[in-house]
Amino acid sequence: MQYPLVLEILTPDKHVYKGNVTQATLPGAKAPFVVMHNHAPIISVLQKGNLCWIDEKGDGSVEISGGFVEVDNNVITACVELL
C-alpha cells in the first residue's frame, strides 16, 4: 500500500509524530475534515478533539486541545497543544 502523505505533529515542546500516512482526520474549528492525497492547500484552526491517521502500523491518534494545521503539496503539518 502506498503512503502518499507526510504527517508531522508538533507541540511547543516536542515532535509528537512524523511519518507517511494514507489519510488524516483533523478536528477543524467548524467541523472535522479528512485530508487525502492531493488535497488542496489549506490552513485551518483546530479545536479540541482527536487528530487521527492511518499509516503502515494501522490507525493512530492523539487527543488535542487546539492548534492549527497547514496542508501543502501532500505534507500535513499540525502545530497543537496536547490534552
C-alpha positions in Angstrom: 0.0 0.0 0.0 1.2 3.5 -0.8 1.5 6.2 1.9 1.4 9.3 -0.3 1.2 11.9 2.6 3.6 13.1 5.2 2.1 13.9 8.5 4.1 15.9 11.1 2.6 16.7 14.5 4.4 19.2 16.7 3.9 20.8 20.1 5.8 23.7 21.5 7.9 21.2 23.4 8.5 18.3 21.1 7.8 16.3 17.9 4.8 14.0 18.6 4.7 12.1 15.2 6.3 12.2 11.8 5.5 9.6 9.2 3.9 8.6 5.9 0.1 8.2 6.0 -2.7 7.5 3.6 -5.0 10.0 5.3 -5.5 12.1 8.4 -8.7 13.3 10.1 -8.4 16.6 11.9 -10.8 18.4 14.3 -11.4 21.6 12.4 -12.8 24.7 14.2 -16.2 24.3 12.3 -16.2 20.6 11.7 -13.8 17.6 11.4 -12.2 17.1 8.0 -10.2 14.5 6.2 -7.0 15.1 4.2 -6.1 12.6 1.5 -3.6 12.6 -1.4 -3.5 15.8 -3.5 -5.7 17.7 -1.0 -6.0 21.4 -1.9 -3.6 23.7 0.1 -5.3 24.8 3.3 -4.5 26.4 6.7 -7.1 25.8 9.4 -7.6 26.3 13.1 -8.1 23.1 15.1 -10.3 22.7 18.1 -10.4 20.1 20.9 -10.7 16.6 19.6 -8.8 13.7 18.1 -6.3 14.0 15.4 -6.3 10.6 13.6 -4.3 9.0 10.9 -3.7 5.7 9.0 -0.1 4.6 8.5 1.6 1.2 7.9 1.0 0.2 11.5 -2.7 0.9 11.3 -4.7 3.6 12.9 -3.1 6.2 15.2 -4.5 9.2 17.1 -3.7 11.8 19.6 -6.1 14.0 21.6 -5.5 17.7 21.3 -6.9 20.8 22.9 -6.4 23.0 19.9 -3.9 24.3 17.4 -3.6 24.9 13.7 -2.7 22.9 10.6 -1.2 23.6 7.2 -1.6 21.2 4.2 0.5 21.9 1.2 2.0 19.6 -1.5 0.9 16.4 0.3 2.6 17.5 3.6 0.4 17.9 6.7 2.0 20.0 9.4 -0.1 20.3 12.6 1.0 22.5 15.5 -1.0 21.5 18.5 -1.4 21.5 22.3 -1.9 18.1 23.7 -4.5 17.3 26.4 
